[in-house]
Amino acid sequence: MKTTDTSPPPAAPAPAPEAKPGAAPPRAQEKTGGILNVFSHGMLVIWAFLVVLPLLWAVMTSFKDDRSIFTKPWSLPDTLHFENWSRAWGKAHMSDYFLNTVLVVAGSLVGTLLLGSMAAYVLARFEFRGNRFIYFLFIGGMSFPIILALVPLFYVMNNMALLNTLHGLILVYIAYSLPFTVFFLTAFFRTLPTSIAEAALIDGASHTRTFFQVMLPMAKPGLISVGIFNFLGQWNQYMLPTVLNTDPDRKVLSQGLVQLAVSQGYKGDWSGLFAGLVMAMLPVLAAYVLFQRQVVAGLTAGALK
């Protein structure tokens, strides 16, 4: 008795994809991609080493005495000298400088984000005569060197009785940071969907309520990103407070570090200086560690949308 084979015939092999003219073979492309990945990762490792090593060295040096800093600069401290930190915080008045810096940066950061977001929202969402002119006026402020405005700014602040005051320094920081803030947030507000704002207006919300309760929460990643950049620039600002703030009781951290470096004359307090330097770095590092995800999200939001 014969049996018939009912199994389907074997499928024909799929044709190999045609190679594009001038394209490299797949193996060559994989090899090239692997070389590029190794090179890019190697450069990132070198860059991380160049950034992290000075920070670790500064922290390690802040726990040494002055003699060990010069005789054994690369070795670990034999004894942890915590008195360097207490001396810099108390006797060198770093606590006063730190408090002044916190007050100035907090006030200027709030003012910059509030005014910058309001201006950027109007420029991004409303069409009116002079819109582009105002936008490019802010862009022009980014290209204007602050050093060219120091002399007239000094006389303006003096005529308004704002020299050697913390609130005067806050106003100057806000004006200094607004151009970049408006430029950054204008591009970010343009990526947000307009349908949500239109729905809020149809429901009876005013433009002010729509901005503060609908659009501003949606712009949180952009606000955090530009806030971090402004925080870094304002926290490390040295030129503006040096010219506009000469009162010893109202100096900020950058001025305090210089004062700490030269206060001892020929006998510099190097261990206290490194302790004060680390104190000034810690808030910046903490802010970046806490908000690094939001910074990346804010920078890539426009590209992803």
C-alpha positions in Angstrom: 0.0 0.0 0.0 1.5 3.3 -1.1 1.4 6.4 1.1 1.2 9.8 -0.4 3.4 12.6 1.0 1.0 15.4 1.9 3.7 17.7 3.5 4.1 21.0 1.8 7.2 21.5 -0.4 10.1 23.2 1.2 10.0 26.9 1.0 12.4 28.6 -1.3 15.2 30.5 0.4 14.5 34.2 0.6 16.5 36.2 -1.8 19.4 38.1 -0.3 18.9 41.8 0.0 20.5 43.7 -2.8 23.4 45.8 -1.6 23.2 49.5 -2.5 25.8 50.7 -4.8 28.8 52.1 -2.9 27.5 50.7 0.4 30.0 48.8 2.6 29.3 45.1 3.4 27.4 44.4 6.6 30.4 43.0 8.4 32.4 46.1 7.5 29.7 48.3 8.8 29.5 46.4 12.1 33.3 46.6 12.4 33.3 50.4 11.7 30.4 50.9 14.2 32.3 48.9 16.9 35.4 51.0 16.4 33.4 54.2 16.7 31.7 53.0 19.8 35.1 52.0 21.4 36.5 55.4 20.5 33.5 57.4 21.8 33.4 55.5 25.0 37.1 55.9 25.5 36.8 59.7 25.0 33.9 59.8 27.5 36.1 57.9 30.1 39.0 60.3 29.6 36.6 63.3 29.9 35.1 61.9 33.1 38.6 61.3 34.5 39.6 64.9 33.7 36.5 66.2 35.4 36.3 63.9 38.5 40.0 63.9 39.4 40.3 67.6 40.2 37.1 67.4 42.3 38.4 64.4 44.3 41.8 66.1 44.7 40.2 69.3 46.1 38.1 67.3 48.6 41.1 65.3 49.7 43.3 68.4 50.0 40.7 70.1 52.2 41.4 67.6 55.0 45.2 68.1 54.9 47.4 70.6 56.8 49.3 73.3 54.9 52.6 71.4 55.0 51.2 68.2 53.6 49.5 70.1 50.7 53.0 71.1 49.4 55.1 68.1 50.5 52.7 65.3 49.6 50.1 66.8 47.2 48.9 63.4 45.7 48.9 61.3 48.8 45.9 60.7 51.1 45.9 62.8 54.3 47.5 61.1 57.3 44.9 62.7 59.6 41.6 64.2 58.7 41.9 67.9 59.7 38.2 68.8 60.2 39.3 72.0 61.8 40.0 73.3 58.3 36.3 73.3 57.6 35.4 74.9 60.9 38.0 77.6 60.5 36.9 78.4 57.0 33.2 78.4 58.1 33.7 80.5 61.2 36.9 82.6 61.3 36.9 83.2 57.5 33.3 84.2 57.6 32.3 81.7 54.9 29.0 81.2 56.7 28.1 84.9 56.0 29.2 84.7 52.4 27.2 81.5 52.0 24.1 83.0 53.4 24.4 86.1 51.2 24.9 83.9 48.1 21.8 81.8 48.9 19.7 84.9 49.3 20.9 86.5 46.1 20.7 83.4 44.0 17.3 82.3 45.3 15.8 85.7 44.7 17.3 86.1 41.3 16.4 82.6 40.2 12.8 83.0 41.1 12.6 86.4 39.4 14.4 85.1 36.3 12.2 82.0 35.8 9.0 84.0 36.5 9.7 86.9 34.2 11.5 84.8 31.6 8.7 82.2 31.3 6.0 85.0 31.0 7.9 86.8 28.3 8.8 83.5 26.5 5.1 82.3 26.6 3.9 85.6 25.0 6.6 85.5 22.3 5.9 81.8 21.5 2.1 81.8 21.5 0.9 85.2 20.4 1.4 87.0 17.0 1.6 90.7 17.2 3.5 93.6 15.6 7.1 93.7 16.9 7.1 90.1 18.1 10.2 89.1 16.2 11.9 92.4 17.0 11.5 91.8 20.8 12.6 88.2 20.4 15.8 89.2 18.5 16.4 91.9 21.0 16.6 89.3 23.7 18.9 87.2 21.5 21.1 90.3 21.0 21.4 90.5 24.8 23.1 87.1 24.8 25.9 88.4 22.5 26.6 91.6 24.5 29.6 91.2 26.8 28.8 92.2 30.3 32.2 93.7 30.8 31.2 96.5 28.3 28.2 97.5 30.6 30.1 97.6 33.9 30.9 101.3 33.9 27.4 102.6 32.9 25.8 99.9 35.1 27.8 101.1 38.1 26.6 104.7 37.6 23.0 103.6 37.1 23.1 101.5 40.3 24.7 104.4 42.2 22.1 106.9 41.0 19.3 104.4 42.1 21.0 103.8 45.5 21.4 100.1 44.8 25.1 99.8 45.2 26.3 97.4 48.0 22.8 96.0 48.4 21.6 92.4 48.0 18.4 93.4 46.3 20.3 95.5 43.8 22.5 92.5 43.0 19.4 90.4 42.6 18.0 92.8 40.0 21.3 92.8 38.1 21.4 89.0 38.1 17.8 88.9 36.7 18.7 91.3 33.9 21.9 89.3 33.2 20.1 86.0 33.0 16.9 87.0 31.1 18.2 86.8 27.5 19.2 83.1 27.7 16.1 82.2 29.7 13.7 83.8 27.2 15.6 82.2 24.2 15.5 78.8 25.8 11.9 78.8 27.0 10.5 80.4 23.8 11.7 77.4 21.8 10.3 75.1 24.6 6.8 76.6 24.7 6.6 76.2 20.9 6.8 72.5 21.3 3.9 72.2 23.7 0.5 71.3 22.2 -1.8 74.3 21.6 -5.0 72.2 21.9 -4.8 72.0 25.7 -4.5 75.8 26.0 -7.4 76.3 23.5 -9.5 73.9 25.6 -8.8 75.8 28.7 -9.8 79.1 27.0 -13.0 77.5 25.7 -13.9 76.4 29.3 -13.7 80.0 30.4 -10.1 80.3 31.8 -8.4 83.6 31.3 -5.0 83.9 29.6 -3.4 84.4 33.1 -5.0 81.3 34.5 -4.2 79.2 31.4 -0.6 80.2 31.7 -0.1 79.5 35.4 -2.3 76.5 35.8 -2.0 74.7 32.5 1.0 75.7 30.4 3.5 76.4 33.2 3.2 73.0 34.8 3.6 71.4 31.3 6.9 73.4 30.9 8.4 72.0 34.1 11.2 70.1 32.4 12.3 73.2 30.5 12.0 75.4 33.7 14.2 72.9 35.6 16.8 72.8 32.8 17.1 76.6 32.4 17.0 77.0 36.2 20.0 74.7 36.6 22.0 76.7 34.0 21.1 80.0 35.6 21.9 78.6 39.1 25.4 77.6 37.9 26.0 81.0 36.3 24.7 83.0 39.2 26.3 80.9 41.9 29.7 81.2 40.3 29.4 84.9 39.3 32.4 87.0 40.3 32.7 90.0 38.1 29.3 91.6 38.8 29.5 91.4 42.7 33.1 92.6 42.6 32.1 95.8 40.9 28.7 96.4 42.4 29.1 95.0 45.9 32.1 96.1 47.9 30.5 96.0 51.3 32.4 93.4 53.4 29.1 92.4 55.1 27.3 91.7 51.8 30.0 89.8 49.9 29.1 86.5 48.2 31.0 83.2 48.0 33.2 84.0 45.0 34.4 87.2 46.7 34.8 85.3 50.0 37.1 82.7 48.4 39.3 85.5 47.1 39.3 87.2 50.5 40.3 83.9 52.1 43.2 83.5 49.7 44.7 86.9 50.3 43.7 87.6 53.9 46.9 86.0 55.4 49.3 88.1 53.4 52.5 86.0 52.7 51.2 83.2 54.9 48.2 81.8 53.0 45.7 79.6 54.6 45.7 77.0 51.9 43.9 74.3 53.9 41.1 76.7 54.8 41.0 77.9 51.2 40.4 74.3 49.9 37.8 73.7 52.6 36.0 76.9 51.5 36.3 75.9 47.8 34.7 72.5 48.5 31.9 74.3 50.5 31.2 76.4 47.4 31.1 73.4 45.1 28.8 71.2 47.1 25.5 73.0 46.4 26.3 73.0 42.7 27.1 69.2 42.7 24.0 68.4 44.8 21.8 70.4 42.4 23.1 68.6 39.4 22.9 65.1 41.0 19.3 65.7 42.1 18.0 67.2 38.8 20.2 65.5 36.2 17.2 63.6 34.7 15.1 66.7 34.4 18.0 68.5 32.7 18.3 65.8 30.1 14.5 65.7 29.6 14.3 69.4 29.2 17.2 69.5 26.6 15.7 66.7 24.5 12.0 67.6 24.8 12.0 69.8 21.7 13.8 67.2 19.6 11.5 64.4 20.7 8.3 66.3 20.0 
